């Protein structure tokens, strides 16, 4: 790679990384707020919160990377054009394909990166994210043992502990159970959570149980105890039998799902949709890159032509994105969509290559060109005045 190629590649690569970091950070911050209850109600540390929510980052990068490549390519070519560098390169005999050589390398690297994410990294991160969130929500011990707070474990059941020692022993325990007709309140000096084969129990010591009848009864009974086991097993979420989504399955499983998988019965097209979305993920960054390259790789010396190019690539990118969503949405029910999801980006790349080679020429409508020219002239007169 020569000096010019290194210059173009570094400019585009830095722009690409900057766009990915900024957009992924912004979207991650909004998505992370949905899991804020891991800290506020589940008693987890901020480090655990960041570690768990960061598992969604590969999915965000996979969505953002094609658009980031498009923006980086457009920025680099506009910068080269604005500094008249493309004009100098063209005057020295360099073809647009030679100018794009470094950018093509970047596009291929981004395409391979997106394929790696879609095939292996994203499913693994989603699976780990699901397991970690389920584990945290099922961690009754960290949930109930929050000193100084009244915790609602489930509607009608309130738990409070005055303090908790380093060895796990809690003191000043208050439990109010209003789930049944008879309202029961447990008071204990000490207590400790014990896991056993029979389940999870809170063993209370030196306390009393206050039972009061329903609304129609005013009877109250008090029973003192030295040791009492309060069952916490029913409070943990039941995760048994929950189906794992196809998006969380490894590639080998998606390629050949077993017949007894739940989604094979309820939504038989889900695995076909997931498989071809993963396999085609690396093609769409090339389509976005081709649109920007075909519109901006040639030297442009007038504001009119540059403005027309900018006005053309944004709707073209939007059309590719809409087409991708539309075809992907039909994968589950239409077998013909399997071919379309691969052909569509390839056709876009081929059409852009023909445009760049002058074998096909597209021009904006006359009305649009006249409007853009009139707007440019009015702006020029306004600056002159």
Secondary structure, 3 states (H helix, E strand, C coil): CCHHHHHHHHHHHHHHHHHHHHHHHHHHHHHHHHHCHHHHCCCCCHHHHHHHHHHHHHHHHHHHHHHHHHHHHHHHHHHHHHCCHHHHHHHCCCCHHHHCHHHHHHHHHHHHHHHHHHHHHHHHHHHHHHHHHHHHHCCHHHHHCCCCCEEEEECCEEEEEEEECCCCCEEEEEEEECCCCCEEEEEEEEEEEEEECCEEEEEEEEEEEEEECCCCCCCEEEEEEEEEEEECHHHCCCCCCCCCCHHHCCHHHHHCCCCCCHHHHHCCCHHHHHHHHHHCHHHHHHHHHHHHHHHHCCCCCCHHHHHHHHHHHHHHHHHHHHHHHHHHHHCCCCCCHHHHHHHHHHHHHHHHHHHHCCCCCCCCCHHHHHHHHHHHHHHHHHHHC
